[in-house]
Every structure is written in structure tokens, then in C-alpha cells.
């Protein structure tokens, strides 16, 4: 069911979308694939969606879409370049496309890529695209130096139809979803792995009762024994760390989230994390799971302290918040769960598409 007002005016009839990564990347799925499917299904806006792949077939596909974008539907199509920051053939070809077809162009960015890779191509696209969409206020402030037409387009969550019914009987179930990895050496200071090991894992050791901790997104199997070793002296903490998950089609994930009593989003306070769009928190909230999040970046925009979750600050922030939710009676927990879903439409796919069209008119 459509969650926003009907869209009346369509400023374009076709979208050429050039992504930086494949569907393993949440940005490619949630800011590219899912909105494009909605545009096509609900609004009759067709699209060509390209994700880089190292093959002859991939090159031929790119050339086909590239030539179509260059020569056809010039006044009736939108060109979107999403998160491309490289300096090779792909990026340089897109720069040339912008030179010959500058009208109706958009650069989309939802991470502070300028902190973990070179900026030459990034700054070029920021300057040359007509408009820039970003996932946070921090990114907006950075990009406005290069382009006056920057607007916030918060990353959406798909309509999954999953609603948490009640908290679990027995032991508390805490869950986390993401990519638990250090990334390249530049990223290690603000990675999710550092956030978990520095902010959350030490505090959860203080919890004295039986507890289930689920971690969805430990993609590097070498991290699993490291995590188990950290908790080896805490047999009352049951670890659930599934591997080999299908992230290209993640509808299954929301049934798993609904089993959590609490969703967590620890983030070290770093400019990279300040620029993130609180996507993890929105995933939990969309199901109705009260969320505990570091008071960093956009988290405070979606996690309303003491309403749909708690914002965690300083040493002891997470363990104190866990005890707060644990001590709630069933009615108070149910109300927090209801509030978690109350603003679901503000980060839905229809709302994302509505905002995009309105800005492009």
C-alpha cells in the first residue's frame, strides 16, 4: 500500500542509474535497486541500472546504457551517478557523459567517502552534476562547498510487513545487523568492528543474567573466533553468529530482527560515522524493535530518547540503557515498540521517491 500522497507530476520518464558497487552493498540496494523498482512498478518510470562488473558482458552492458544516456531521452530522463569515486575507465567515462549531457543529472552519496578514498572524482561529480542527494546533514554541509543544490535524501527501508508482536519470554535477546569488519587500514578507526569491541562488547559483559546476542553481518569468518574468545568467560551469553547470508535479497532479515527485544547501533564518534544516515537504527525501528544507539550523527533524528529507544552516551551508556528496557513492564515495552514504528513512512521507499521527484521538478 502506498504510504505517501500520490505523485502527480513526473519530471522525467526514464532513469539511467550508474552505481559504484553491486547488490551486496546496502547503498546499492536501498538507494538504487528498491527505489528504481518502485518507480517502475508504481509510477511507470522506466530505468536502466548499471553495477560495475569485470567481464566482457559487463563492459557491453555499460556501453549500451552509456550510449542510450548520451543520445536518447535527453529531456525526459535523469542520470544518477551513485557513490562513484574511482579514477579509472568507469569514472572517467561518466565524467565525459556529464560533459556532453549535463542536464538532469544527480550525484548520490550516503557515506563520507572523502575520508577513506581519494577525492578527485568525487569533487568532480559534486561540481558537475546539477543536484546532489545525500544521506545526512553532515554530508550536506560538506557537499555544499562544491554544489549549491544539495538536499538530504535519507536512506529508506523497504516495506517488509513484519511487526514485532511482544518481547520474548525468558532471556533478553539483543541483536545487531551490519558489516562487522575493519575495512581497509584507513577505515579501522571508525569501523563497526571497533565500535562493537570498544563501546558495546565490554559493557554487555557486565550483564549478569542469561542473554542471547545475535550478530547478523559478520562476513569475515576470522572475526567469529575472535568474538567467541571475547565472551569465553561469560557462558550465560549465548552467541548467534550466522555466516554465508544472502545479502542481495534481504527480505528475510526483518523476520530475524523481529525476534530481537533490543536492536543496537554503537558507533564511535568520528566524522565518518557522523555522516551516516542511521540506516541500522531505521531497520530496527521499522519492525517495532526498541533501539539503543550511540548519540552520533543522524541517530538522534530517528531514535527519540525514551520514546522509541534510548540514545547512549559515555561509559556505561549501553548497559544502563539495557537495564532500563529490561525493567519496563509489558505495557511500557509495547508502547515503546509501537512508537518505534510510528514514523515508518518518513523513511519508506515511497517517501524517498516522492522527495526525489519533488526536488527534480
C-alpha positions in Angstrom: 0.0 0.0 0.0 1.3 3.4 -0.9 2.4 5.3 2.2 2.6 8.9 0.7 0.4 11.2 -1.3 0.0 10.3 -5.0 2.7 11.7 -7.3 1.1 13.9 -9.9 4.0 15.4 -11.9 6.8 13.3 -13.2 9.8 15.5 -14.3 11.3 12.6 -16.2 10.2 9.3 -17.8 13.4 7.3 -17.6 16.3 6.9 -15.1 19.9 5.9 -16.0 21.4 4.8 -12.8 25.2 4.2 -12.5 26.2 2.6 -9.2 29.6 2.1 -7.7 29.0 -1.3 -6.2 27.0 -4.4 -6.7 23.9 -5.6 -4.7 26.0 -6.8 -1.8 26.2 -3.1 -0.8 23.2 -1.8 1.2 23.5 1.6 -0.5 23.1 0.0 -4.0 20.0 -1.9 -2.9 18.2 0.7 -0.7 19.1 3.9 -2.5 19.2 2.3 -6.0 17.6 -1.0 -6.7 14.5 -0.8 -4.5 13.5 2.8 -5.4 14.0 2.0 -9.1 11.7 -0.9 -8.8 9.1 1.3 -7.1 9.4 4.0 -9.8 8.8 1.4 -12.5 6.0 -0.6 -10.7 4.0 2.3 -9.2 4.8 5.3 -11.4 5.6 4.0 -14.8 9.1 5.4 -14.9 11.4 3.0 -16.7 15.1 2.6 -15.8 18.5 1.2 -16.8 20.5 0.2 -13.8 24.2 -0.5 -14.1 26.5 -2.0 -11.5 30.2 -2.5 -12.4 31.4 -6.0 -13.2 34.7 -7.2 -14.6 33.6 -9.1 -17.7 33.1 -8.6 -21.4 29.3 -8.8 -20.8 29.6 -6.1 -18.1 31.5 -3.8 -20.5 29.0 -4.3 -23.3 26.1 -3.6 -20.9 27.8 -0.5 -19.7 28.4 0.7 -23.3 24.8 0.1 -24.2 23.4 2.1 -21.3 26.0 4.7 -21.7 25.1 5.4 -25.3 21.4 5.4 -24.6 22.0 8.0 -21.8 24.2 10.1 -24.2 21.9 10.2 -27.2 18.3 9.3 -26.2 15.6 10.8 -24.0 17.8 13.8 -23.2 15.0 16.0 -22.0 12.9 13.2 -20.5 15.5 11.2 -18.5 17.5 11.5 -15.3 21.1 10.4 -15.0 22.1 9.3 -11.5 25.8 8.6 -10.5 25.8 6.9 -7.2 28.9 7.0 -5.0 31.4 6.6 -7.8 34.7 7.9 -6.5 37.3 5.9 -8.5 39.6 7.3 -11.1 39.6 4.6 -13.8 37.7 3.9 -17.0 34.3 3.8 -15.4 34.6 7.1 -13.6 36.3 8.9 -16.4 33.6 7.7 -18.9 30.9 9.1 -16.6 32.8 12.4 -16.4 32.7 12.6 -20.2 29.0 11.8 -20.2 28.4 14.7 -17.8 30.3 17.0 -20.2 28.1 16.2 -23.1 24.8 15.7 -21.2 24.9 18.0 -18.1 21.1 18.5 -17.8 19.0 16.4 -15.4 22.0 14.9 -13.5 22.2 13.8 -9.9 25.1 12.6 -7.7 24.0 10.5 -4.8 26.2 10.0 -1.7 25.4 8.4 1.7 28.9 7.9 3.2 31.8 10.2 3.8 33.9 8.7 1.1 36.2 11.6 1.2 37.6 10.2 4.5 38.5 6.8 3.1 39.5 7.3 -0.5 40.7 9.9 -3.0 38.5 12.9 -3.7 39.4 13.9 -7.3 36.5 12.1 -8.9 34.2 12.8 -6.0 34.7 16.5 -6.2 34.4 16.5 -10.0 30.9 14.9 -9.8 29.8 17.1 -6.9 30.7 20.2 -9.1 29.4 19.0 -12.4 26.1 17.3 -11.5 23.1 19.6 -11.4 22.0 18.4 -8.0 23.4 16.3 -5.2 21.4 14.0 -2.8 23.0 13.0 0.5 22.0 10.8 3.5 22.8 13.2 6.3 23.2 16.8 7.4 26.9 16.3 7.8 27.3 15.2 4.2 25.1 18.1 3.1 27.4 20.6 4.8 30.5 19.0 3.1 28.9 18.9 -0.4 27.6 22.4 -0.3 31.1 23.7 -0.7 31.0 22.2 -4.2 27.4 22.5 -5.2 24.6 24.8 -4.0 21.9 22.3 -5.0 22.3 19.7 -2.2 19.4 18.1 -0.4 19.0 15.4 2.2 17.5 12.1 1.0 17.5 9.8 4.0 18.2 6.2 3.1 14.8 4.3 3.1 13.8 0.9 4.4 11.7 -1.5 2.3 8.1 -2.3 3.2 8.6 -5.7 4.7 5.3 -6.2 6.5 7.0 -7.5 9.6 5.8 -6.2 13.0 7.2 -7.3 16.4 4.4 -8.7 18.5 5.8 -8.8 22.0 9.1 -9.2 23.8 10.5 -12.6 24.4 9.7 -14.7 27.5 12.8 -15.8 29.4 16.2 -14.3 28.5 16.7 -11.0 26.8 17.5 -11.1 23.1 19.8 -8.3 21.8 20.6 -8.0 18.1 22.9 -6.2 15.7 22.8 -6.0 11.9 25.6 -4.7 9.7 29.0 -5.4 8.3 31.3 -6.2 11.2 34.6 -5.5 9.5 37.6 -3.2 9.8 37.7 -2.4 6.1 40.9 -1.0 4.8 43.6 0.4 7.2 42.1 3.9 6.8 38.7 2.7 8.0 39.8 0.8 11.1 39.5 3.9 13.4 35.8 4.2 12.7 34.7 0.7 11.7 31.8 -1.2 13.1 34.2 -3.7 14.5 35.9 -1.0 16.5 32.6 0.3 17.6 31.4 -3.1 18.9 34.7 -4.0 20.6 35.2 -0.6 22.1 31.7 0.5 23.0 29.4 -2.4 23.3 31.1 -5.8 24.0 32.9 -4.6 27.2 29.6 -3.3 28.6 27.5 -6.3 27.8 29.9 -8.4 29.8 28.5 -6.6 32.8 25.0 -8.1 32.2 24.7 -10.8 34.9 21.6 -12.7 33.6 21.1 -15.2 30.7 21.2 -13.3 27.4 21.1 -14.0 23.7 23.3 -11.9 21.4 22.7 -12.2 17.7 25.1 -10.7 15.2 24.0 -10.6 11.6 26.7 -9.4 9.3 30.0 -11.0 10.4 31.2 -11.5 6.8 34.8 -12.2 7.7 34.8 -15.7 9.3 38.1 -15.0 11.0 36.2 -12.5 13.2 33.9 -15.2 14.7 36.6 -16.9 16.9 37.8 -13.5 18.0 34.3 -12.6 19.2 33.8 -16.0 20.9 37.1 -15.6 22.6 36.0 -12.2 24.0 33.0 -13.9 25.6 34.6 -17.2 26.6 34.3 -16.4 30.3 30.6 -15.4 30.0 28.8 -18.7 29.4 25.4 -17.0 30.3 25.7 -15.0 27.0 24.5 -17.2 24.1 26.1 -16.0 20.8 24.3 -16.4 17.5 26.6 -15.5 14.5 25.3 -17.0 11.3 27.5 -17.0 8.2 27.0 -17.1 4.5 23.9 -14.9 4.5 22.3 -13.8 1.2 22.5 -10.0 1.4 21.4 -9.5 -2.3 17.9 -10.3 -1.2 17.5 -9.3 2.4 13.7 -9.5 2.9 14.4 -12.5 5.2 16.3 -10.2 7.6 13.3 -8.4 9.0 11.8 -11.7 10.4 15.1 -12.1 12.2 15.0 -8.5 13.6 11.5 -9.1 14.9 13.0 -11.7 17.2 15.2 -9.1 18.9 14.0 -7.4 22.1 16.5 -4.7 21.5 18.4 -3.5 18.4 21.8 -1.9 18.9 23.8 0.7 16.9 27.1 1.5 18.6 29.2 4.0 16.7 32.5 5.6 17.8 32.2 9.4 17.5 34.1 10.1 14.3 33.4 12.3 11.3 32.7 9.3 9.1 30.0 8.0 11.5 28.6 11.5 12.0 27.8 11.4 8.3 26.0 8.1 8.3 22.2 8.1 7.8 21.2 5.9 10.8 20.1 3.1 8.4 20.8 0.4 11.0 18.5 2.1 13.6 15.8 2.6 11.0 15.8 -1.1 10.2 15.2 -2.0 13.8 12.6 0.7 14.3 10.7 -0.2 11.1 9.9 -3.6 12.7 9.0 -2.2 16.1 12.1 -3.1 18.0 13.2 -0.5 20.6 16.7 0.7 19.6 19.8 1.6 21.6 22.1 3.9 19.6 25.1 6.0 20.1 24.2 9.6 20.1 26.2 10.2 16.9 25.2 11.7 13.6 21.6 11.1 12.4 20.8 8.6 15.1 19.2 11.3 17.2 16.9 12.2 14.3 15.3 8.8 14.3 15.9 7.3 17.8 13.9 9.5 20.1 15.3 9.2 23.6 13.0 7.4 26.0 10.3 7.3 23.3 11.2 4.6 20.7 14.6 3.7 22.2 17.5 5.3 24.1 20.5 7.3 23.0 23.6 6.1 24.6 26.3 8.5 25.7 29.6 7.9 27.5 30.9 5.0 29.5 28.0 2.8 30.7 25.6 4.2 28.2 24.6 0.9 26.7 24.5 -1.3 29.8 22.4 1.3 31.6 20.0 1.5 28.6 19.7 -2.2 28.5 18.7 -2.3 32.2 16.2 0.5 31.6 14.4 -1.6 28.9 14.7 -4.8 30.9 12.9 -3.2 33.9 10.0 -2.0 31.8 6.7 -3.7 32.3 5.0 -5.3 29.3 2.7 -2.3 28.7 5.6 0.2 28.7 7.6 -2.0 26.3 4.7 -2.5 24.0 4.3 1.3 23.8 7.9 1.8 23.0 7.6 -0.8 20.3 4.6 1.0 18.9 6.4 4.3 18.9 9.3 2.6 17.1 7.0 2.1 14.0 5.2 5.4 14.4 7.4 7.3 11.9 7.9 4.4 9.5 6.6 6.4 6.5 9.3 9.1 7.0 11.9 6.6 5.7 9.8 4.5 3.4 10.6 3.8 -0.3 7.5 5.8 -1.5 8.6 8.8 0.6 12.2 8.5 -0.7 10.9 8.5 -4.3 8.5 11.4 -3.6 11.2 13.6 -2.2 13.5 12.8 -5.2 10.8 13.7 -7.7 9.9 16.9 -5.9 13.5 18.1 -5.9 13.9 17.4 -9.6 10.8 19.3 -10.7 
